[in-house]
Amino acid sequence: MLISSQPFGCVSGSALHSESAPLPVRVMNSRLLISLLCAGALALACGSLTKHEGTATTSTRHSSKSITAPRVNSTFAVNIEPHALHFALNLTNESRKNVELEFPSGQQYDFSVLDSLGHEVYRWGAGRMFTQSVQNRNLDGGDTMRIEERAQTSLPRGRYVAVATLHSKNFPMKESSAFELR
């Protein structure tokens, strides 16, 4: 890039011509200018950082309040009816904050029954189809969500254990309750 300067103008209708020495011509390489600007910007950006060998410092803000993770408690009960079982799973948010339960599929829970040998004799979710999309359910602070299902079964007399499973990714639960059919 070549920059030259020559005076021009008009005074009283006549052009100005100067016989004096021309002004100095300055030629600057644009690549050099860009390189210097980039180096300056980098130095400015990194110039305020300081490194201490072998030490690391972090800034932690301490609060007088203790932060507790939200708690979800569960209770499970089985009521025996003639030729049927009634399952009831209660989920209670013990904290003041809202809790969002995350489920990997449409099957949010399941109920099963095991005989005295530990063999599964009933499963609520068996043979059912569930969506394969992520599901979320909100549980407000202090609120209780009740999940109820009724199973038509004709189990023989004996001792059993009912198991309730919550398929939540962030609050998974499994509760059991023993019962006897006479």
N, C-alpha and C positions, 0 to 999 in steps of 0.2 A: 504494500500500500504506500503510495507516494503522495505526500501532502506538499503542496506549494502554495505560496501566498503572493499575489500580485495586487497592488492597489488598483482600484477602479473607482470611478465616480464622475460626477459632472459638476463643474463650477462655472457659472455664467455661460452655460451652453457649450463650454469646451471641455473636452476630455482631459483628465489628469494623466500625465505621463511622468513617471519619475525616472530620472536617470541615476538615482542613487542605487547602492548595492541591494540586491534582492534579499528579503528576509531569509533566515536560515531554514533549510528544508530538513524535516525530521522524518526519518523512515523507521517504523517500528514493526517488528515481526509479530503478526497476530498470534501465532502459536506460542511465542514466548509470553505474550500478555495473558493468554488463557491459562498457561501453565502457572504463572505467578499468582493469578487470581485463585486458582484451585488450591495451590499450596497455602495461600493465606487463609482461605476458608477452612481448610483442614486444621491448620495451626490454631485458629480461633476456636474451633469446635472442640479440639482435644486439649487445648492449653490449660483449661481449668481443672482437669482431672489430675489427681495425684495418686500414686501407687506407693504402698509401703510393702516392702518385701516380707513375706511370711505372716502378715496380719490381714485380717479382714474385719471390717466393721459393718454392723447393720444397725439400723435405727428401729427400735421397737417402742411402740407406744403402749404403756401399761394403763389399765383402767382399774378403778377401785371396784367395779362390778365384775363378778365372776360370770364367765360366759358358759352356759350349760347347753349341751346338745339337746335337741328336742327328744322327748321320750314318748313312745307309743306302747301302751300296755294292752295286753289281751286277756280275755277270759273266754272259756269255752265250756259249753254245757250240752248234754244230750238228754232229751226227754223221750221216754219210751211210750209209744202208743200202740194200740193193737195193730199188728202187721205193718208198723211204720216206725221210723226214727225221726226225731226232729232235732236238727243241729242248729246251734246258735253260737256265733263267734262275735264277740264285742271287741272293738278296737277303740281305745281311748287315748286321745292326745293329752298327755299330762303337762305339757308346756303351755305357755301363753301365746307362743308363735304358731302360725299356721304351718302345717306339715303337708308336703306333696308326696303322696305315695306313687312310686313309679313301677309300672308293670311291663314286662317285656312282651306280653301278648294279651289277648282278650281274656285269658283265664287268670283271673285275679286270685282265686282261692280254690281249694279242693277239700273234700271230706272223704275219709276212708275208714273202714272198719276192719280190724284184725282179730282173728280168733285167738284162743288161748295158746296156740302154738306159734303165733306171730305171722300166720298166713293171711294175706289180704282176701277178705270175702266180699267186700263191697267197696266201690270207688264211685263217688258222685260224678267225676269228670270223664269216666270211661265211656267211650262211644259218642261223646259230644264233640262238636266242632267249635273252635274258637278262632277269632280273627288273629292274624299274625302281625298286627300293628301295635306299636307302643301305646299304652294307656296310662293316664295320670288321673288321680283322684285327690282332691284337697280335703284335709281334715283340719278344721279350725281349732284354735287353741281351746282346750277344755271340752271339746265335743267328743261324742262317741258315735262310731259307725257300727251298725248292727248288720251282720250277714246271716241270713237264715235260709235253710233248705230242709225239705222234707223228703225222706227216702222211703219208698214202698219196698219193704223187704219181708221175707219169710225165713228168717234165720232160726236155726234150731236152738233149743235151750243151751245155755252155757255162758261162759264169761268172755267178754270182748273188750277191746280198747278202741275207742273212736279217736281219730287223729284229724285235726284241722290244720291246714297249711295255707299260709298267706304267701303268694308268689311275688311279693314286692322285691324289687332290686335293692332298695335302700332301707327297708324295714322288714326283712324276711322273718317269719314266725312259724313256729310249729307248736301246737298245744295238743295235749291228749287228755282223755277222760275215760276211766274204766266204768263199765256197766255190766249188768248181768240180766239175762233173759231167763225167766222161770216159767 
